[in-house]
């Protein structure tokens, strides 16, 4: 180390103390380094004065190391704690080329740094712990003791590393710092102190024994053994420190008993707390498990019910599909019976389009197979006796087979018969949702159906006129009077009276109606009807039925017979039939129909 320069001799103080800060600041501008050094020292003695800080910061930049040393020392005394500018300047001087300046700068950094600036100060001081100068290392260790927090791992690691320093006074300072920075019972620090009680320097051994008394856990055997060994040390200070520390780490009998009882009580309380906590946890888990189990059970039941419904639904769909497949197989065989079933289905599918009022009175072409009858049996609108009813039935049968003979012999066709006089038809939707084309001409429809049945390879068509059911006129009256509520697929050549028909009574018509009672006409005003007057006997009716069965069985052969051959067949059946036919050709007088 260089020889210190002589300090500036201050004049003797008088009774009245005066402020010399301005004089010292003025002296800092002197050319003499001794004067500048003395001025820096004087500013430090004046205490904390804010106006003295800027000149001292300038002094840190002085070329003379003694001036920088004095400025660093005075800044630690004159600067305000937490001053960032002063702290940054002192941290910079910690790397000064002069070791004495670095040593004093480390001490001043610890004096100026606040708690918020502890991290920056600690980082700078940790770097100085590795300085090549032992004095700087010692100053950095002692400064770390002031700025480090309790049990700071980074500071403890640095101090433990410096505990093996080559300089004894550095090791001594490290042991003191470990005693103040480390927490009680820190095993790593205690282990290092147990090693340092055997250090070659007595001061280090003495300080290590004192530190063990403050940091070691009471009753720790290895600490007691080490301190007992130090009672034989050659240095009086070491023996005295070991004895004092033994009194601090050794249990007295009563103290040990109290500590044991306290420890037992703590263990019992902890055990009770753990047991109660465990019981609460078990109860919570049990409740949670029961809740989840109930939810899962309810979900399983719901899934089972859903699965059952799905299975039932699937089984129903499978049964429906099987039924549909069977129906499709059956329907596929319809083509072999009725070759033109596809065209008939297409026509029936278009019936809803013809149900509007704008189509009433319109003529259409319809397949015979698509037509339905408004009534099962031919009706008569007059009150008749049993004999007259039988006569009506005979005439109806003769008229039917006469028409069937004409269309079967080829003298005419259904199309030709309906071209001049089309069939009156009604578009009607049944209760099951199906649509049908209902014909009011019972006799002609029955003859056309018989002809179509005898010639299934040909799709016969007829001309029809669409009539309204809701026009409050004749055709509405006609529909309400003669539609019997059936599906129209069944027809019979028998004759019945509308007054005795159950279906007519169900639709709200009675014999008291002025149109239905007393033989109200079924045709419009001005229209004449040809009524046969002959009355066949019951035997003739049976012969006629036999002839109808024979005609249906003959099929296509009956279609090519000539009218003469067909007449011979009727002659062989019954002579009365020929008379009835000849008499039926005479038209009856026309009957007038009440106005609509």
PEQUI-V747692 format. One record per helix or strand of 2 or more residues. SS is the DSSP state (2 for helix, 1 for strand). FROM is the first residue (numbers start at 0). TO is the last residue. If there is no record, write none. Layout:
BEGIN
ss=SS from=FROM to=TO
ss=SS from=FROM to=TO
END
This chain:
BEGIN
ss=2 from=20 to=26
ss=2 from=32 to=44
ss=2 from=49 to=58
ss=2 from=64 to=77
ss=2 from=83 to=92
ss=2 from=98 to=111
ss=2 from=117 to=127
ss=2 from=133 to=146
ss=2 from=152 to=161
ss=2 from=167 to=180
ss=2 from=186 to=195
ss=2 from=201 to=214
ss=2 from=220 to=229
ss=2 from=235 to=248
ss=2 from=252 to=331
ss=2 from=333 to=336
ss=2 from=340 to=348
ss=2 from=350 to=353
ss=2 from=356 to=358
ss=1 from=362 to=366
ss=2 from=367 to=369
ss=1 from=370 to=372
ss=1 from=376 to=379
ss=2 from=385 to=408
ss=2 from=413 to=419
ss=1 from=422 to=428
ss=1 from=434 to=438
ss=2 from=441 to=453
ss=1 from=460 to=465
ss=2 from=473 to=481
ss=1 from=491 to=496
ss=2 from=497 to=499
ss=2 from=501 to=505
ss=2 from=537 to=553
ss=2 from=555 to=558
ss=2 from=562 to=572
ss=2 from=574 to=583
END
